[in-house]
Amino acid sequence: MPKLKTKLPSASVTVKTEVVCPNDTNPMGMLQGGQLVHWMDIAAAVCAQVHAEKICVTASIDSMNFRAPAKVGDIITIKAKITRAFVSSMEIWVRAWVKNIKGKETALLSEAYFTFVALDDDITPAKLPALQPETEEEKDQYEQALKRKQGKAQR
Ligand SMILES: CC(C)(COP(=O)(O)OP(=O)(O)OC[C@H]1O[C@@H](n2cnc3c(N)ncnc32)[C@H](O)[C@@H]1OP(=O)(O)O)[C@@H](O)C(=O)NCCC(=O)NCCS
């Protein structure tokens, strides 16, 4: 079997932009949390699949907070970045920001760590390419990802 290549976090960074539409909101005109989770899951899945070069499924999402409201017409920007590849699972750091089209300020809306598992054609977990962190932030996230995985295993 050929050796899997090592890849950089920057190679799979995924940015997704959405505009909040009336169908995405509650009766107060505020973005529904489930819609934001859906958009974040898609961005994370694209990031995971670009790294893995395989179909990937969501295995878990850690705790999620909604820090600011978003209203109809607001622009949502979601950034997904891999922090660490383990054997067949990988952690994806997903952040979402909100911006009003008339304002210059961008606020952090939500942040979470998603775990995806890469699958082979027979739907069994597939081995992942290793991740080589480059920047100080990437190296820190890489170390923290192991602690988060170990923390999950103890639950
Ligand atoms: C995720 C899934 C593929 C794992 O399959 P499995 O047979 O339990 O696989 P394993 O026990 O061999 O674990 C495979 C890897 O997944 C990780 N994993 C499994 N369940 C996990 C969970 N809930 N959270 C985080 N990681 C998990 C394991 O730690 C392991 O990681 P590693 O290979 O990097 O060490 C399987 O549980 C599944 O298909 N779940 C449904 C996925 C889905 O439909 N997602 C959409 C939900 S709507």
The ligand as a Gaussian input file, in Angstrom:
#p B3LYP/6-31G(d) Opt

LIG

0 1
 C      -18.213000       7.511000      13.248000
 C      -18.227000       6.028000      12.896000
 C      -17.841000       5.845000      11.433000
 C      -17.180000       5.360000      13.792000
 O      -17.257000       3.980000      13.499000
 P      -16.719000       2.896000      14.534000
 O      -16.954000       1.555000      13.956000
 O      -17.230000       3.222000      15.890000
 O      -15.184000       3.154000      14.427000
 P      -14.038000       2.930000      15.463000
 O      -14.505000       2.545000      16.827000
 O      -13.067000       2.012000      14.765000
 O      -13.413000       4.379000      15.558000
 C      -12.873000       4.995000      14.424000
 C      -12.372000       6.357000      14.819000
 O      -13.493000       7.200000      15.106000
 C      -13.333000       7.773000      16.398000
 N      -14.661000       7.932000      16.954000
 C      -15.656000       7.013000      16.957000
 N      -16.750000       7.543000      17.540000
 C      -16.425000       8.803000      17.915000
 C      -17.132000       9.851000      18.556000
 N      -18.408000       9.734000      18.945000
 N      -16.484000      11.031000      18.777000
 C      -15.210000      11.188000      18.381000
 N      -14.486000      10.238000      17.752000
 C      -15.090000       9.061000      17.538000
 C      -12.461000       6.772000      17.164000
 O      -11.815000       7.400000      18.268000
 C      -11.501000       6.358000      16.079000
 O      -10.521000       7.368000      15.894000
 P       -9.029000       7.019000      15.352000
 O       -9.156000       5.978000      14.258000
 O       -8.523000       8.309000      14.794000
 O       -8.254000       6.557000      16.538000
 C      -19.614000       5.374000      13.170000
 O      -19.926000       5.474000      14.553000
 C      -20.728000       6.018000      12.369000
 O      -20.895000       5.720000      11.202000
 N      -21.480000       6.940000      13.007000
 C      -22.545000       7.655000      12.303000
 C      -21.938000       8.845000      11.541000
 C      -23.035000       9.702000      10.982000
 O      -23.982000       9.194000      10.388000
 N      -22.882000      11.015000      11.134000
 C      -23.919000      11.921000      10.790000
 C      -24.840000      12.040000      11.952000
 S      -26.361000      12.795000      11.532000

